[in-house]
Amino acid sequence: MKICRSRLRTVLSIIFTAIVFFTFCSSDAPADKSVIDIGSRLELFMDNHLIDSMQNTRLKLHEPKQTGVAILFDKPWEGAFCGYATVLRDNDVYKIYYRGLPLAGADGSTNEVTCYAESRDGITWEKPNLGLFEVHGTTDNNVILSNEAPFSHNFAPFIDTKPGVPQSERYKALAGTSKSGLVAFISPDGVRWKKMREEPLITEGAFDSQNVVFWSETENCYICYFRTWTSGEFKGYRTISRATSKDFRTWTKPVQMDFGDTPIEHLYTNQTTPYFRAPHIYIAIPMRFMPGRKVLTDEQALELGVNPKYKSDCAEAVLMTSRGGSHYDRTFMEGFIRPGTDIGNWASRAGMTACGIVPTGPAEISLYKQAHYAQPSTHLLRFTLRTDGFVSVNASYSGGEMTTKSLKFKGNKLILNFSTSAAGGIKVEILDSSGKVIPGYSIDDCDEIIGDSIERTVTWNNNSDVSRLAGQPVRLRFTMKDADVFSMRFR
């Protein structure tokens, strides 16, 4: 009997040890939340998400370059109050949608139509004669929605990338006012639209702005960002709320967005969209509105032909990001696109960007902003940045360094988007999670990176292979001189 009991204790001990071992080693065990798993995705240095420490380096906001007029709002059905533009890229066709409105009036008036232009390169745009609606006595126009008040006030389309969406609903849009709620439209081609249903999808909101929506592959839901007010009932500050949906039909209650420890401001639009190269990062380029901040003199406003109701405010574009949830990161409070030396852009609401960022060259992305709002000369401008070039980790000539938080990756090489001066340079050191240099990947081993490239592979002693480190917690230490690092990825 004693032998049997002894054997039983031994067997139970073995079983218990095995259970503990497999429980500890199980893939279902909680992951170390201090380690950021970036896989092989592109990561932009637009915030402090990956950054642990910086010495004599900084996050630098880069200024988009104006390239000239993209579209003149010169048709009789367009006019001085065109607005709320959305730019999309569908394979090799670029599309812009915007409100046509020659006369100011109440939101959602019968004077409003939705206009359309297209391009093969995102640079030169054409307004096709679609023949869908008779407007101002002609069907030779670029109108895709008419006689549907109030929905042309802020018609905001997107291409639905959710897997399994039927072709008839490949394009979707939301539009409406506080009275109507946000009503959904669907289209197979982005030109011929119909209501998905008569009833609104979202009803709790002010909606007196451009209300944008997209499918988020990282959050696995539709997300709508829309206008609310901080004190409700059109009181307080213009701000942004969001709601989500799994099926586009049923939506959650709105949640007001949080901006961290930053001053409250009037954000007139939100223009939030997943960055096409890194869709887990939502880039927002809202218009910061400064009511009552008058810059134009009465004489200047009269000379420009500014509508009298729009001469006493000013506005500009700012930059925010979100990685999901109800938080915007406002690392930069500075203006992203200032009104500039053109006094026509110091009129009210002339800082309104289009929703959407598109590639227009191998190393170039474009965004678009209205100019001369409420004036006869109103038009849409194109601005460019280098690819991923919103923000960089920047070091001056005297040099500095930046170290990332602990992260895991997939791939066998590290690729940087960077720029240096002729005298500058970058080196990368790989550390283990405790901060110790991993042999073979020290600063002394790293081949100096000099030049200007959207994609450059980092090497150590002429070897780029980092595959043996994949899946392990590591840190990257950048030493830099007169240089910028915009983004990185393992591949």
Rosetta blueprint (number, residue, H / E / L):
1 M L
2 K H
3 I H
4 C H
5 R H
6 S H
7 R H
8 L H
9 R H
10 T H
11 V H
12 L H
13 S H
14 I H
15 I H
16 F H
17 T H
18 A H
19 I H
20 V H
21 F H
22 F H
23 T H
24 F H
25 C H
26 S L
27 S L
28 D L
29 A L
30 P L
31 A L
32 D L
33 K L
34 S L
35 V L
36 I E
37 D E
38 I E
39 G E
40 S L
41 R L
42 L L
43 E E
44 L E
45 F L
46 M L
47 D L
48 N L
49 H L
50 L L
51 I E
52 D E
53 S E
54 M E
55 Q E
56 N L
57 T E
58 R E
59 L E
60 K E
61 L E
62 H L
63 E L
64 P L
65 K E
66 Q E
67 T E
68 G E
69 V E
70 A E
71 I E
72 L E
73 F L
74 D L
75 K L
76 P L
77 W L
78 E L
79 G L
80 A L
81 F L
82 C L
83 G E
84 Y E
85 A E
86 T E
87 V E
88 L E
89 R E
90 D E
91 N L
92 D L
93 V E
94 Y E
95 K E
96 I E
97 Y E
98 Y E
99 R E
100 G E
101 L L
102 P L
103 L L
104 A L
105 G L
106 A L
107 D L
108 G L
109 S L
110 T L
111 N L
112 E L
113 V E
114 T E
115 C E
116 Y E
117 A E
118 E E
119 S E
120 R L
121 D L
122 G L
123 I L
124 T L
125 W L
126 E E
127 K L
128 P L
129 N L
130 L L
131 G L
132 L L
133 F L
134 E L
135 V E
136 H L
137 G L
138 T E
139 T L
140 D L
141 N L
142 N L
143 V E
144 I E
145 L E
146 S L
147 N L
148 E L
149 A L
150 P L
151 F H
152 S H
153 H H
154 N L
155 F L
156 A E
157 P E
158 F E
159 I E
160 D L
161 T L
162 K L
163 P L
164 G L
165 V L
166 P L
167 Q H
168 S H
169 E H
170 R L
171 Y E
172 K E
173 A E
174 L E
175 A E
176 G L
177 T L
178 S L
179 K L
180 S L
181 G L
182 L E
183 V E
184 A E
185 F E
186 I E
187 S E
188 P L
189 D L
190 G L
191 V L
192 R L
193 W L
194 K E
195 K E
196 M L
197 R L
198 E L
199 E L
200 P L
201 L L
202 I E
203 T L
204 E L
205 G L
206 A L
207 F L
208 D L
209 S L
210 Q L
211 N L
212 V E
213 V E
214 F E
215 W E
216 S E
217 E L
218 T L
219 E L
220 N L
221 C E
222 Y E
223 I E
224 C E
225 Y E
226 F E
227 R E
228 T E
229 W E
230 T L
231 S L
232 G L
233 E L
234 F L
235 K L
236 G L
237 Y L
238 R E
239 T E
240 I E
241 S E
242 R E
243 A E
244 T E
245 S E
246 K L
247 D L
248 F L
249 R L
250 T L
251 W L
252 T L
253 K L
254 P L
255 V E
256 Q E
257 M L
258 D E
259 F L
260 G L
261 D L
262 T L
263 P L
264 I L
265 E L
266 H E
267 L E
268 Y L
269 T L
270 N L
271 Q L
272 T E
273 T E
274 P E
275 Y E
276 F L
277 R L
278 A E
279 P E
280 H E
281 I E
282 Y E
283 I E
284 A E
285 I L
286 P L
287 M E
288 R E
289 F E
290 M E
291 P L
292 G L
293 R L
294 K L
295 V L
296 L L
297 T L
298 D H
299 E H
300 Q H
301 A H
302 L H
303 E H
304 L H
305 G L
306 V L
307 N L
308 P H
309 K H
310 Y H
311 K L
312 S L
313 D L
314 C E
315 A E
316 E E
317 A E
318 V L
319 L L
320 M E
321 T E
322 S E
323 R L
324 G L
325 G L
326 S L
327 H E
328 Y L
329 D E
330 R L
331 T L
332 F L
333 M L
334 E L
335 G L
336 F L
337 I E
338 R L
339 P L
340 G L
341 T L
342 D L
343 I H
344 G H
345 N H
346 W H
347 A L
348 S L
349 R L
350 A L
351 G L
352 M L
353 T E
354 A L
355 C E
356 G L
357 I L
358 V E
359 P E
360 T E
361 G E
362 P L
363 A L
364 E E
365 I E
366 S E
367 L E
368 Y E
369 K E
370 Q E
371 A E
372 H L
373 Y L
374 A L
375 Q L
376 P L
377 S L
378 T L
379 H E
380 L E
381 L E
382 R E
383 F E
384 T E
385 L E
386 R E
387 T L
388 D L
389 G L
390 F L
391 V E
392 S E
393 V E
394 N E
395 A E
396 S L
397 Y L
398 S L
399 G L
400 G E
401 E E
402 M E
403 T E
404 T E
405 K L
406 S L
407 L E
408 K E
409 F E
410 K L
411 G L
412 N L
413 K L
414 L E
415 I E
416 L E
417 N E
418 F E
419 S E
420 T E
421 S E
422 A E
423 A E
424 G E
425 G E
426 I E
427 K E
428 V E
429 E E
430 I E
431 L E
432 D E
433 S L
434 S L
435 G L
436 K L
437 V E
438 I L
439 P L
440 G L
441 Y L
442 S L
443 I L
444 D L
445 D L
446 C E
447 D L
448 E L
449 I E
450 I L
451 G L
452 D E
453 S E
454 I E
455 E E
456 R E
457 T E
458 V L
459 T L
460 W E
461 N L
462 N L
463 N E
464 S L
465 D L
466 V L
467 S H
468 R H
469 L H
470 A L
471 G L
472 Q L
473 P L
474 V E
475 R E
476 L E
477 R E
478 F E
479 T E
480 M E
481 K E
482 D E
483 A E
484 D E
485 V E
486 F E
487 S E
488 M E
489 R E
490 F E
491 R L
